[in-house]
Amino acid sequence: MIMQILGTLILALPLATITTKALYFLFGAQISQIPGYQLGFPLIALAICLPFAWPAWSKVWNLVCGGFYGFGDMVKPVIIDTSALINGKICLLIEDGIIDNRILIPRCVLDQLRSMAGSSDIEKRTCARKALDRVSMIRSTARHFETPKLRLVDEDTMDFVITAYAKKHETKIITTSKTMEKAAQIEGVPVINLQRQEYKTQSPEPKIGDKIQITIARNGENPGQGIGFQEEHMIIVENGAEDINNTIQVEIIKRVTTQGGILFFARKVKL
């Protein structure tokens, strides 16, 4: 943001100087008797030029300095949709610095996840709560994090609203949804599908019998259970509720595949 403001001023000041001279030439003689007019004209000229300099510098910064981030136009802001948050790979990409952009998670996506988190469907509820935990992680890890408010009208789909916003504000979309990917491509919006091979990340999966250390983040679905994470993997710990916010050693005892992903069950290891 600082570079954006400085760059905008660098472009705007020469334009404002030219505009000021034009204003003096056109109106200087008529209002030269008004106190402070010498300061007023430059300020008016700057106000005229700033709206043009801001998007112009965005394009220059994206073109010239993109290599600093290693991904060219990856300096563009990125919108993360619901499917990418549920998938979880996005967290690894942000933690590893592969995605080092301004992160946008629309409020309508958060609302959708909160609604799913209250669902009577256990799998849907678990997936949504995992995704909300990832939002908290992204908020604390990303350099720049925002939750823009997108207007979602009844007849609009989430894909349509996010794609329209991304097109207007020149942002990328990160998703795992083929529907979202297709909608973005039709509108000419850059899109990254994390399900495609070139964007897959490998995180070692815990095996039954492995002993690992995790931090218990919150209560589980059943009484006494605690939930922690190893990378993108959710681990449900027996009697882990009493250790919330503490790091403990656990042993993996079970692996379950659900519609929303893989769950691991563990028990605490006595030290």
Backbone bond lengths (Angstrom), bond angles and torsions (degrees), N, CA, C in turn:
res aa  C-N    CA-C-N  psi(-1)  N-CA   C-N-CA  omega(-1)  CA-C   N-CA-C  phi
1 M - - - 1.457 - - 1.527 110.91 -
2 I 1.346 117.39 -40.08 1.468 120.72 179.71 1.524 110.39 -61.94
3 M 1.362 115.34 -44.47 1.464 119.31 178.78 1.526 111.00 -63.96
4 Q 1.325 116.00 -35.05 1.462 119.80 178.93 1.532 110.28 -64.04
5 I 1.333 117.33 -44.44 1.470 121.37 -179.04 1.529 110.87 -66.84
6 L 1.357 116.62 -46.43 1.468 119.96 179.93 1.522 111.32 -62.87
7 G 1.319 115.96 -44.21 1.465 119.70 179.81 1.515 112.47 -63.23
8 T 1.332 115.52 -39.27 1.469 119.53 177.70 1.525 111.07 -62.06
9 L 1.328 116.29 -42.35 1.469 119.93 178.95 1.526 111.25 -65.95
10 I 1.356 116.32 -38.15 1.471 119.67 178.73 1.522 110.57 -60.11
11 L 1.338 116.23 -40.68 1.468 119.64 178.95 1.529 111.63 -76.66
12 A 1.326 115.94 -35.16 1.466 119.10 -172.82 1.529 112.62 -75.52
13 L 1.329 118.50 -35.39 1.469 120.23 -174.25 1.528 113.33 -61.82
14 P 1.352 119.45 -47.59 1.479 117.56 176.74 1.527 112.36 -61.02
15 L 1.344 116.01 -39.41 1.456 119.13 178.46 1.529 110.41 -64.83
16 A 1.345 115.60 -39.41 1.462 119.47 179.84 1.521 111.20 -65.89
17 T 1.350 117.08 -35.31 1.466 120.84 178.81 1.526 110.39 -62.57
18 I 1.337 115.14 -45.56 1.470 119.64 179.14 1.524 110.75 -64.10
19 T 1.346 115.08 -42.93 1.464 119.78 -179.55 1.522 111.06 -64.67
20 T 1.345 116.60 -38.26 1.473 120.79 178.52 1.523 111.11 -60.76
21 K 1.333 115.99 -44.45 1.471 119.66 179.23 1.525 110.89 -62.43
22 A 1.329 115.32 -37.80 1.463 118.92 178.90 1.530 110.67 -66.64
23 L 1.335 116.11 -39.92 1.466 119.88 178.96 1.526 111.39 -66.06
24 Y 1.357 117.20 -40.82 1.468 120.67 176.28 1.516 110.64 -59.89
25 F 1.349 114.17 -42.65 1.474 118.92 -177.13 1.526 110.30 -64.82
26 L 1.348 116.57 -39.21 1.459 119.93 -175.77 1.522 113.03 -81.79
27 F 1.341 117.81 -39.88 1.462 119.82 -169.75 1.531 114.66 -124.79
28 G 1.326 117.51 -3.68 1.455 119.93 -173.33 1.511 114.22 -59.45
29 A 1.306 116.91 -42.53 1.474 120.49 -175.79 1.522 111.82 -65.52
30 Q 1.329 117.29 -36.79 1.458 120.75 -176.11 1.524 112.96 -71.62
31 I 1.345 117.99 -34.78 1.467 118.60 -172.98 1.531 111.82 -119.67
32 S 1.331 116.93 21.61 1.463 120.14 -178.43 1.518 112.60 -65.77
33 Q 1.335 117.05 -15.87 1.457 120.37 -179.63 1.524 112.93 -85.61
34 I 1.325 117.20 -9.42 1.479 120.37 -178.31 1.527 109.12 -78.52
35 P 1.340 119.10 126.36 1.466 121.58 -179.61 1.542 110.79 -60.19
36 G 1.316 115.03 135.19 1.461 120.65 175.47 1.507 115.42 82.37
37 Y 1.333 116.71 8.42 1.466 117.48 -177.44 1.524 112.01 -66.11
38 Q 1.371 116.32 -26.97 1.471 119.09 179.49 1.533 111.39 -62.49
39 L 1.316 117.09 -33.98 1.463 121.39 177.56 1.524 111.83 -83.03
40 G 1.314 116.01 -32.44 1.466 120.04 -176.39 1.510 113.38 -64.92
41 F 1.354 116.84 -42.42 1.457 119.71 -178.38 1.540 112.50 -61.72
42 P 1.357 119.15 -47.74 1.478 118.45 177.88 1.526 113.31 -59.68
43 L 1.338 117.09 -37.57 1.464 119.87 179.58 1.532 110.88 -67.13
44 I 1.318 115.79 -41.10 1.465 119.35 177.41 1.521 110.53 -63.52
45 A 1.335 115.58 -42.17 1.470 119.67 179.80 1.523 111.15 -63.68
46 L 1.334 117.08 -40.31 1.457 120.95 179.08 1.524 110.75 -65.12
47 A 1.321 116.15 -40.83 1.466 120.16 178.38 1.524 111.41 -63.14
48 I 1.329 116.29 -34.41 1.467 120.42 178.76 1.533 110.59 -69.84
49 C 1.326 116.75 -38.06 1.467 120.59 -172.13 1.529 113.92 -84.79
50 L 1.330 117.56 -28.51 1.465 120.12 -175.45 1.538 113.71 -57.06
51 P 1.346 119.50 -44.66 1.471 118.43 -179.66 1.527 113.88 -61.32
52 F 1.336 117.13 -24.99 1.464 119.97 177.59 1.528 111.43 -85.98
53 A 1.333 116.37 -32.83 1.469 120.23 -176.67 1.518 112.01 -73.94
54 W 1.333 117.67 -33.08 1.477 120.86 -176.53 1.526 112.11 -59.67
55 P 1.364 120.15 -56.73 1.469 118.92 178.96 1.521 112.98 -66.85
56 A 1.346 116.57 -30.31 1.472 119.10 178.93 1.523 110.55 -64.15
57 W 1.334 116.76 -43.72 1.465 118.69 179.11 1.530 111.28 -67.58
58 S 1.320 117.83 -33.86 1.467 120.34 177.23 1.527 110.79 -56.67
59 K 1.330 115.68 -42.78 1.459 119.45 -179.77 1.529 111.02 -69.28
60 V 1.342 117.19 -40.00 1.470 120.62 178.58 1.521 110.62 -63.67
61 W 1.332 117.02 -46.84 1.472 121.49 -179.37 1.525 110.94 -61.70
62 N 1.334 115.61 -41.30 1.455 119.89 -179.60 1.516 111.10 -65.77
63 L 1.330 117.28 -38.47 1.458 121.98 -176.19 1.520 112.02 -76.70
64 V 1.341 116.62 -47.60 1.463 121.45 -172.48 1.518 112.18 -81.64
65 C 1.342 116.59 -42.17 1.463 120.53 -171.10 1.518 113.61 -100.09
66 G 1.325 117.60 3.20 1.458 119.49 -179.12 1.506 113.29 -58.32
67 G 1.352 116.72 -34.04 1.454 119.99 -178.84 1.508 113.72 -64.10
68 F 1.339 116.70 -23.35 1.471 119.97 178.74 1.516 110.74 -59.99
69 Y 1.337 116.72 -31.77 1.446 121.37 -179.90 1.523 111.85 -90.37
70 G 1.326 117.06 -10.42 1.451 120.08 177.30 1.514 114.91 86.29
71 F 1.348 117.83 -2.18 1.449 119.17 -177.17 1.524 112.80 -132.18
72 G 1.327 117.93 21.90 1.458 119.77 176.90 1.510 112.42 57.88
73 D 1.359 117.04 -112.58 1.452 119.49 -176.22 1.516 112.96 -75.45
74 M 1.353 117.47 9.00 1.451 119.35 173.91 1.523 112.37 -67.70
75 V 1.361 116.73 -8.35 1.464 117.88 174.79 1.518 110.61 -70.90
76 K 1.317 117.54 -11.69 1.451 119.57 174.76 1.528 109.71 -63.07
77 P 1.335 117.17 148.70 1.466 118.58 173.28 1.521 110.30 -59.77
78 V 1.312 116.67 153.22 1.461 120.92 177.96 1.521 109.77 -124.22
79 I 1.329 115.04 138.29 1.465 121.49 175.02 1.524 107.85 -100.42
80 I 1.317 116.30 128.78 1.460 121.25 177.90 1.523 108.16 -102.53
81 D 1.324 117.06 125.04 1.460 119.48 -178.40 1.534 111.30 -93.43
82 T 1.310 116.00 179.31 1.468 121.84 -175.77 1.518 111.97 -60.06
83 S 1.327 116.99 -43.63 1.460 120.10 -175.90 1.522 112.07 -63.55
84 A 1.341 117.28 -37.13 1.466 120.39 179.99 1.526 111.32 -69.42
85 L 1.330 116.71 -34.57 1.463 119.99 177.98 1.526 110.90 -69.54
86 I 1.316 117.03 -38.23 1.462 120.57 178.11 1.527 110.12 -69.03
87 N 1.324 116.44 -37.21 1.471 121.14 179.83 1.530 111.94 -63.62
88 G 1.325 117.43 -45.36 1.458 121.19 173.50 1.516 116.85 95.01
89 K 1.344 119.13 -17.43 1.475 119.81 -177.60 1.528 112.03 -63.73
90 I 1.329 115.88 -26.38 1.463 120.11 -179.05 1.526 111.45 -57.45
91 C 1.327 117.30 -33.96 1.463 120.38 -179.18 1.523 111.18 -62.93
92 L 1.330 117.10 -40.91 1.462 120.86 179.31 1.520 110.82 -65.71
93 L 1.325 116.69 -40.08 1.463 120.53 -179.26 1.526 111.33 -65.05
94 I 1.333 116.30 -36.79 1.463 120.21 178.59 1.525 110.27 -73.65
95 E 1.332 116.93 -44.07 1.466 120.50 -179.89 1.519 111.67 -61.21
96 D 1.345 116.90 -38.37 1.462 121.31 -178.43 1.525 112.73 -80.58
97 G 1.339 117.47 -5.22 1.453 120.67 179.56 1.518 113.72 80.69
98 I 1.346 117.13 6.92 1.468 120.00 178.86 1.528 109.37 -67.53
99 I 1.314 116.21 -38.60 1.460 121.16 172.17 1.518 106.93 -109.09
100 D 1.335 116.28 112.30 1.461 122.31 -174.96 1.518 109.29 -126.34
101 N 1.321 114.43 44.59 1.461 120.87 -174.32 1.516 111.45 -102.83
102 R 1.324 115.10 178.97 1.453 120.58 167.18 1.527 106.73 -75.07
103 I 1.325 116.51 120.07 1.461 121.83 -174.34 1.522 109.69 -93.82
104 L 1.325 116.06 127.65 1.460 122.21 177.34 1.524 109.40 -116.96
105 I 1.321 116.71 122.52 1.461 121.36 172.15 1.529 106.44 -121.27
106 P 1.330 117.97 105.90 1.467 120.51 -175.37 1.526 112.36 -58.62
107 R 1.328 115.32 149.56 1.462 119.67 179.50 1.520 111.57 -63.99
108 C 1.332 116.79 -30.62 1.466 118.93 178.90 1.524 111.15 -66.15
109 V 1.343 117.46 -30.20 1.465 120.99 174.50 1.524 109.76 -68.01
110 L 1.331 117.06 -43.89 1.467 120.69 178.02 1.523 110.66 -62.98
111 D 1.336 116.50 -40.44 1.468 119.84 178.24 1.523 111.15 -63.00
112 Q 1.324 115.85 -39.83 1.462 119.70 179.20 1.531 110.93 -64.41
113 L 1.332 116.47 -41.86 1.464 120.27 179.13 1.530 110.91 -66.26
114 R 1.336 117.19 -40.48 1.471 119.74 178.78 1.523 110.84 -64.07
115 S 1.333 116.02 -37.89 1.463 119.84 177.24 1.530 110.56 -64.79
116 M 1.326 116.80 -43.49 1.460 120.81 178.20 1.524 111.56 -65.08
117 A 1.350 116.39 -33.31 1.466 120.38 -178.98 1.520 112.06 -66.54
118 G 1.334 117.01 -19.07 1.457 120.68 177.32 1.515 113.01 -100.07
119 S 1.336 116.40 10.14 1.461 121.20 -177.64 1.528 111.15 -69.20
120 S 1.319 115.96 153.74 1.463 120.63 175.14 1.522 111.72 -78.45
121 D 1.339 116.70 -14.51 1.457 121.73 176.83 1.530 108.75 -78.02
122 I 1.331 116.72 117.51 1.465 121.19 -174.40 1.526 111.44 -61.41
123 E 1.341 117.56 -44.35 1.461 120.13 -178.40 1.518 111.57 -64.09
124 K 1.334 116.07 -45.11 1.463 119.80 179.43 1.521 110.32 -63.01
125 R 1.332 116.49 -42.02 1.458 121.25 -179.77 1.528 111.02 -63.53
126 T 1.334 116.18 -42.33 1.468 120.68 -179.29 1.523 111.09 -65.33
127 C 1.330 116.59 -44.11 1.468 121.00 -179.98 1.534 110.83 -61.74
128 A 1.332 115.86 -42.93 1.463 120.22 -178.34 1.525 110.96 -65.76
129 R 1.309 117.00 -40.24 1.466 119.79 -179.50 1.529 110.85 -68.99
130 K 1.324 116.33 -36.78 1.466 119.37 174.39 1.529 109.93 -61.52
131 A 1.340 116.27 -42.78 1.464 120.55 -179.31 1.525 111.25 -64.00
132 L 1.326 117.49 -39.73 1.465 120.59 178.52 1.525 111.16 -66.78
133 D 1.336 116.42 -34.75 1.473 119.62 174.26 1.521 110.14 -62.93
134 R 1.337 116.15 -37.61 1.472 119.97 179.50 1.522 110.96 -68.02
135 V 1.335 116.80 -35.07 1.462 119.51 176.44 1.521 110.06 -60.01
136 S 1.322 116.67 -42.55 1.471 120.63 178.36 1.523 110.52 -62.07
137 M 1.342 116.76 -40.03 1.455 120.76 178.84 1.523 111.04 -65.28
138 I 1.336 116.03 -44.10 1.464 120.51 179.92 1.523 110.30 -63.69
139 R 1.328 116.65 -41.07 1.461 121.21 179.49 1.533 111.17 -57.92
140 S 1.338 116.42 -38.54 1.463 120.37 -177.49 1.528 112.58 -84.96
141 T 1.337 117.89 -20.12 1.464 121.65 -175.16 1.520 112.98 -97.12
142 A 1.331 116.74 -40.96 1.467 120.78 -174.44 1.528 111.08 -66.95
143 R 1.326 116.07 145.75 1.471 120.33 177.31 1.510 111.72 -66.58
144 H 1.326 115.84 -39.97 1.465 120.74 -179.78 1.518 107.90 -133.44
145 F 1.316 116.94 125.22 1.464 121.71 -176.56 1.522 109.13 -134.01
146 E 1.337 116.72 131.30 1.453 121.03 179.31 1.524 109.97 -139.24
147 T 1.332 115.46 154.77 1.467 120.96 175.83 1.528 108.52 -124.47
148 P 1.336 117.29 79.79 1.472 119.52 -177.92 1.515 111.96 -64.19
149 K 1.311 114.95 148.59 1.460 120.78 179.17 1.515 109.13 -92.94
150 L 1.321 116.76 112.62 1.460 122.53 178.11 1.521 108.82 -103.15
151 R 1.301 115.36 135.25 1.464 119.80 -178.46 1.529 109.32 -81.60
152 L 1.318 115.32 116.79 1.465 121.20 -178.00 1.524 108.68 -108.87
153 V 1.345 115.81 101.67 1.464 121.62 178.35 1.527 108.30 -82.25
154 D 1.322 116.04 154.09 1.469 121.16 -173.65 1.524 113.07 -51.22
155 E 1.331 115.70 -43.50 1.467 118.12 -174.91 1.536 112.57 -81.34
156 D 1.328 117.04 -8.70 1.458 120.54 179.61 1.524 110.82 -84.74
157 T 1.313 115.65 146.49 1.460 120.30 172.91 1.522 108.68 -94.87
158 M 1.325 115.92 159.84 1.456 120.35 178.00 1.525 110.05 -59.20
159 D 1.332 117.58 -41.93 1.458 121.52 179.99 1.524 111.32 -58.85
160 F 1.326 116.47 -43.84 1.470 120.92 -178.59 1.521 110.88 -62.69
161 V 1.337 117.12 -45.77 1.463 121.41 -176.14 1.525 111.00 -66.29
162 I 1.330 116.66 -44.28 1.463 120.43 -179.27 1.523 110.50 -66.72
163 T 1.324 116.97 -41.76 1.467 120.85 179.52 1.531 110.90 -64.02
164 A 1.321 116.70 -42.96 1.468 120.29 179.14 1.531 110.98 -62.85
165 Y 1.321 116.92 -41.07 1.474 120.53 178.54 1.529 110.54 -65.17
166 A 1.330 115.76 -43.89 1.467 120.11 -179.00 1.527 111.10 -63.29
167 K 1.308 117.02 -38.55 1.468 120.63 179.42 1.522 110.58 -67.37
168 K 1.323 117.32 -42.48 1.462 121.58 -178.28 1.528 111.73 -66.95
169 H 1.328 116.76 -39.26 1.466 121.01 -173.89 1.529 113.29 -102.92
170 E 1.336 117.04 9.25 1.465 122.62 176.38 1.537 111.72 54.23
171 T 1.308 115.89 56.07 1.457 121.30 177.80 1.520 109.86 -116.97
172 K 1.312 115.06 161.77 1.461 120.96 172.82 1.525 109.60 -89.82
173 I 1.317 116.01 159.33 1.466 121.85 174.14 1.520 108.09 -115.61
174 I 1.324 116.60 134.33 1.466 121.70 173.94 1.524 107.38 -112.33
175 T 1.316 116.25 126.19 1.458 121.35 -172.60 1.526 110.29 -150.31
176 T 1.319 117.01 171.86 1.460 121.91 165.61 1.528 109.60 -125.00
177 S 1.335 115.33 5.43 1.460 121.63 -176.80 1.524 111.29 -90.39
178 K 1.312 117.00 126.23 1.466 120.81 177.12 1.529 110.44 -66.05
179 T 1.333 116.34 -34.26 1.465 120.01 178.87 1.521 111.10 -63.94
180 M 1.333 116.03 -46.15 1.462 120.16 177.56 1.522 111.00 -63.41
181 E 1.324 116.59 -42.87 1.460 120.82 179.40 1.529 110.66 -58.68
182 K 1.331 116.21 -44.36 1.459 120.67 -178.88 1.524 111.11 -65.88
183 A 1.337 116.44 -42.75 1.463 120.53 179.62 1.525 110.92 -61.97
184 A 1.326 116.85 -40.72 1.465 120.86 179.39 1.526 111.10 -66.96
185 Q 1.310 116.68 -42.35 1.465 120.17 -179.69 1.527 111.28 -63.31
186 I 1.319 117.06 -38.87 1.468 121.02 179.19 1.526 110.59 -61.88
187 E 1.336 116.26 -37.88 1.465 121.63 -178.81 1.525 112.78 -86.62
188 G 1.328 117.17 -1.16 1.453 120.45 -179.86 1.518 113.88 74.86
189 V 1.334 116.95 24.98 1.464 122.13 -179.70 1.533 108.96 -93.99
190 P 1.332 118.19 130.10 1.468 119.90 176.98 1.527 110.70 -60.36
191 V 1.320 116.67 135.66 1.457 120.56 -176.50 1.523 110.09 -141.14
192 I 1.323 116.27 140.62 1.461 122.51 174.87 1.522 107.55 -115.05
193 N 1.322 116.43 120.97 1.465 121.17 175.07 1.523 108.17 -100.16
194 L 1.324 116.54 110.79 1.463 120.97 -175.72 1.522 112.88 -67.30
195 Q 1.316 116.98 -12.09 1.463 119.96 178.83 1.519 112.20 -79.72
196 R 1.320 116.43 -15.30 1.459 119.23 -179.11 1.523 109.97 -77.69
197 Q 1.302 116.91 149.60 1.461 122.43 -170.48 1.521 113.18 -54.97
198 E 1.340 117.23 -40.38 1.457 118.99 -173.60 1.521 113.20 -69.61
199 Y 1.344 117.40 -12.61 1.449 119.22 179.78 1.524 112.70 -113.63
200 K 1.313 117.52 8.56 1.451 119.55 -179.59 1.515 110.53 -76.01
201 T 1.310 115.57 144.00 1.449 121.18 175.73 1.520 108.59 -119.52
202 Q 1.292 116.16 149.62 1.449 121.05 -178.29 1.523 109.97 -109.08
203 S 1.291 116.57 120.50 1.454 121.67 175.41 1.516 107.30 -120.16
204 P 1.321 118.80 127.70 1.464 120.02 -177.64 1.518 111.20 -58.00
205 E 1.316 115.40 129.99 1.464 121.09 -177.95 1.519 109.61 -90.39
206 P 1.334 117.96 132.55 1.464 119.14 177.96 1.527 111.05 -60.73
207 K 1.304 115.71 146.42 1.459 121.33 178.01 1.523 109.26 -112.57
208 I 1.323 115.48 154.61 1.461 119.83 178.60 1.527 108.61 -60.41
209 G 1.320 115.01 129.29 1.455 120.55 -177.40 1.524 113.53 100.31
210 D 1.352 116.68 -17.03 1.463 119.97 178.37 1.527 110.27 -66.10
211 K 1.319 115.28 141.51 1.455 121.20 174.26 1.525 108.07 -111.05
212 I 1.323 115.77 121.29 1.459 120.76 -174.72 1.522 109.78 -134.83
213 Q 1.316 116.11 163.75 1.457 121.96 174.99 1.522 109.69 -105.35
214 I 1.315 116.16 130.48 1.463 120.95 177.38 1.531 109.02 -138.21
215 T 1.323 115.28 160.22 1.465 121.49 174.47 1.520 108.35 -101.45
216 I 1.314 116.74 126.73 1.465 120.71 179.24 1.528 107.99 -75.58
217 A 1.339 115.51 121.25 1.465 120.87 -173.79 1.523 113.17 -93.31
218 R 1.337 116.78 -35.58 1.466 118.83 -176.22 1.526 109.81 -164.76
219 N 1.332 115.11 176.44 1.466 121.20 177.78 1.525 110.77 -71.02
220 G 1.325 115.62 152.94 1.450 120.94 175.42 1.523 111.62 -91.03
221 E 1.330 115.37 -172.67 1.454 120.62 -178.59 1.533 111.28 -70.40
222 N 1.314 116.82 -40.53 1.460 121.24 -177.14 1.525 110.55 -95.90
223 P 1.324 117.05 153.03 1.476 120.37 -179.39 1.526 112.05 -54.88
224 G 1.326 115.53 133.53 1.457 120.50 176.48 1.510 114.73 89.67
225 Q 1.322 117.11 -19.50 1.458 119.54 -178.00 1.533 110.98 -73.12
226 G 1.327 115.32 146.15 1.452 122.08 171.87 1.512 109.62 -123.61
227 I 1.334 116.88 150.54 1.467 120.80 -177.46 1.520 109.62 -120.29
228 G 1.332 114.98 131.98 1.452 122.01 174.35 1.521 109.43 -134.58
229 F 1.332 116.29 176.13 1.452 120.15 -177.13 1.520 110.81 -134.17
230 Q 1.329 114.59 142.74 1.459 121.36 166.86 1.518 106.16 -119.40
231 E 1.349 116.16 108.71 1.463 121.32 -169.71 1.532 108.43 55.14
232 E 1.365 118.32 -122.58 1.459 119.79 -179.39 1.520 112.63 -93.67
233 H 1.333 117.99 3.24 1.463 121.44 -175.87 1.524 111.35 -89.33
234 M 1.338 116.19 128.71 1.461 120.75 176.22 1.519 109.69 -86.65
235 I 1.329 116.12 133.59 1.463 121.64 -179.50 1.525 108.25 -124.12
236 I 1.311 115.93 121.23 1.463 122.92 -179.50 1.523 108.02 -99.00
237 V 1.327 116.05 121.59 1.457 121.55 -171.23 1.530 110.72 -110.34
238 E 1.337 116.17 128.21 1.461 120.91 175.45 1.534 109.48 -62.53
239 N 1.317 115.92 133.87 1.467 122.19 178.55 1.540 111.95 55.19
240 G 1.323 115.55 30.17 1.468 119.35 -178.86 1.522 113.85 -87.78
241 A 1.346 117.02 -9.05 1.464 120.16 -177.02 1.525 112.11 -61.72
242 E 1.331 115.73 -29.72 1.464 119.32 -178.12 1.526 112.83 -75.91
243 D 1.345 116.61 -4.87 1.470 120.83 -177.15 1.524 112.58 -115.87
244 I 1.336 117.99 23.27 1.470 120.55 -179.17 1.532 109.78 -58.16
245 N 1.332 113.94 133.54 1.475 124.13 -177.85 1.526 112.93 74.39
246 N 1.327 117.18 4.67 1.467 120.80 176.39 1.525 109.90 -107.42
247 T 1.325 116.11 149.58 1.462 121.60 175.76 1.526 108.84 -95.47
248 I 1.322 115.56 125.35 1.466 120.83 -177.16 1.525 109.88 -132.07
249 Q 1.313 115.45 164.36 1.465 121.01 176.04 1.519 108.54 -97.81
250 V 1.331 115.88 133.50 1.461 120.76 -179.11 1.526 109.67 -132.31
251 E 1.323 114.47 162.00 1.465 121.27 176.32 1.524 109.01 -117.37
252 I 1.318 117.07 128.14 1.465 121.97 179.95 1.535 108.34 -72.07
253 I 1.329 116.32 126.87 1.470 119.92 -177.89 1.527 113.21 -120.21
254 K 1.351 116.93 -12.81 1.463 118.05 -176.10 1.519 110.06 -158.28
255 R 1.330 116.27 146.47 1.462 123.22 177.30 1.519 108.16 -128.41
256 V 1.329 116.92 126.74 1.467 121.47 -177.18 1.524 109.39 -127.41
257 T 1.328 116.37 129.16 1.466 121.57 176.28 1.516 109.31 -95.63
258 T 1.330 116.82 124.83 1.458 122.15 178.46 1.525 108.92 -120.81
259 Q 1.314 115.48 175.67 1.466 120.12 178.80 1.522 111.28 -63.27
260 G 1.321 116.27 -31.32 1.457 120.19 -177.99 1.514 114.62 -89.81
261 G 1.313 117.72 -2.79 1.457 120.10 -179.51 1.517 111.61 139.40
262 I 1.329 116.31 -165.09 1.456 122.09 -176.54 1.526 109.63 -102.60
263 L 1.320 116.39 133.57 1.461 122.69 176.82 1.523 108.70 -113.45
264 F 1.324 115.93 144.00 1.457 121.91 176.91 1.523 109.06 -119.46
265 F 1.328 115.03 139.04 1.460 120.59 178.00 1.528 107.87 -112.63
266 A 1.324 114.63 143.99 1.470 118.24 -175.01 1.523 109.43 -146.55
267 R 1.321 114.93 163.25 1.461 120.60 173.06 1.521 108.04 -126.45
268 K 1.321 114.73 153.58 1.458 119.01 -177.93 1.531 111.13 -69.55
269 V 1.324 113.62 146.32 1.465 120.26 178.17 1.520 107.61 -100.94
270 K 1.315 116.28 127.56 1.458 120.11 178.25 1.518 109.62 -78.43
271 L 1.306 116.40 126.63 1.468 121.64 -178.55 1.519 111.02 -90.77
